[in-house]
Amino acid sequence: MKNYFIIHGTFGHNKENWFPWLENQLKSKGFEVYNLNYPTPENQNFENWANVLNQYKDKINNETIFICHSIGCVFLAKYCINYKCKIGKAIFVSGCNNHFFIPEFDKINKYMYTDNLVEFKKYCKDVVCFYSKNDPYIPLNKLIEFADLVNSEHVVYENAGHFNEKAGFITFEDILKYL
């Protein structure tokens, strides 16, 4: 059965940005949606985030669609690789890997990165990456590099920042076309 998981990023939570809006959109169509909270900034590391998702592992199947933002993107890729978890589709929004950009983020994001990102293709064949040319946190070349490594379709915006509330994203209508 098709279901959805939403994963936020560093210093984030499940009730910010466009996440609650998307959760409501999907639930109104009768889908099961898991919009979980992951520990951040305290206790943010791969193992702790994996422990949160592992509580729902029996809900993940080859029809499950993940929608991830920022560091949540590489977390999911690493999770699928490490746990050999096959999923139906991944929609990554402002995803990157191995990019250090802001010291307070760097010290907790480093645990999410992986050196074998290209292996994600074994666990998810349908990937879409949204990114913006004016992301204030991640350089465009790092966004493109991530999208290429996960073998995704690229959806590029000129002026969407980091696709967060600060950039005006409390809703995200375009993402619905890819679900």
N, C-alpha and C positions, 0 to 999 in steps of 0.2 A: 504494500500500500504506500502511495506517495505521501510523504510528510516533509516537514521543513524544520531546519535548525537555523537560528540566527546567532552569530557570534560577534560580540563587540571587541573593541581594542583596548590597549593600555590606557589606564586612568579613566576608563569608560565604565558603562553599566548598561543593562538591558532596557532601561526606561529613558534613554536619551536619543537624540538625533531622530532618524526615521524608523528606528527599530519598533517602537510600539505601533506606529502607523502601519508598518508592513505586517506585523503580527495580526492586527485587527483585520486588515485586508484579506489575509489568507484564512483566518478563522471564519470570516463571514462567508467564505466559499466552502466551508465544511472541512477544511484541512486540519490535521493535527499539527500544531506549531510549538516548538520548544525554543523559547527566547530566554536563555539561561544567563545567570550572572556568574562571572568568573572572577577569582580573587585578583584585585589590582588596586593600588600598587603594592600593598602589603601581600606577601606570600605569592606574588606572581612569578611563576616559573612553569615550565612545560609539564612537570609531573602533577602539580596542583591543578592545572587546567585540565589535564587528561583525566584526573580523578573525577572532576565534575562531569565531563562528557561520558566517562565510563559508566556512570549511574544510569545512562540512557542507551547503552550500547545495544540492548535488545530491540531498540526502536529504529536502529540504523540498518538500512538495507540498500539494495541496488537501485531503488527508486527514490531514496532520500535525497533531498536537495538542501545544500548548505548555502547560506548567504552570510558572508564574513566581511568584516570591516577592519582595515588597518592590520595590526599584528595578528588579529584573529585569522587572517588568510594563511599566513605561513604556519600558524599553530595547527590549523586543520590539515594542511598538506603534510606536516611532520607527523601528526597523529595518524593519518591514513597509512603513511609509510611505516611507521614504527609498529602499528597494530595490525598491519595488513588488512585494513578495513576498506572494502569497496563501497563506493557511494554512486548515486545516479548522476548528480550534477553539482558543480561548485560555481557560485557567483562570488567573485572576489572584488571588493571595492577598496581601492587605494592600498593594494598589497605590495609588500616588498620583503626581501630576504637579505640578511647580512649587510644591512645599511645602518650605520651609526650616524645619528643626526643631532640629537639633543641629549646631553649627559644624563639628565634625570630619567629619560626613556631608555637610554643605552644600557644602563646597569640592570634593568629588568627585562628588556626585550631580548638581550643576547641569548637567553635560555630557550627562546622559541626558534631561533634560526637553525637551518640544516644545511649540510654540505651536499646532500643528495636530492635536492628539490626536483630534479628531472624525473626521479622515480615516481612522482605523484601520478604521472600518466598511466601507470599500471593500475591505479586504484580509482581513477575518475577520467573518463574519456570526454566528457562534455563540460568544458570550463569557459567561463566568460569573465574577463577582467575589465572593470570600469576604472578609469583613472583620468585625472585632469592635468592639463598642461601647466596649471598654476598651483599645484599642491604646495602649500607652504612648508611642509615637513619632509617630503620625499622628492628628490630630484627626478625629473622626467625619465632620464636614462635608467634609473633604478626601478621605476614603475614598469617601463617597457621590458627590461631584463626579466623581471619576475613573471610578467605575462607570457613572455616567450618560453621561459623554462617550464612553465606548467602547461604549455601547449594550448593556449587559450585564444578565443576570439577577443579582439581588442575593441572596447567601446571608449572612445576618447572624447573628452569634453574640453572646451577651451578655458572655461572659467568656473569650475565647480569646487575649487579649493580641495579640501580633504573630505568632501562629501559629508560634512557634519553640520550641526546646528549653526555654528559660527558662519558657515558658508551658505546658510539658508535652507539646509536640508532637514526639514522636519517631516516632509513627505518625499517620496522618490518614485514618481509615477512611471518613469522610463524602465525601472527595474522589473516592473510587472510583465513587460513584453518578453522577458527572458526566463520567466518561471514556467 
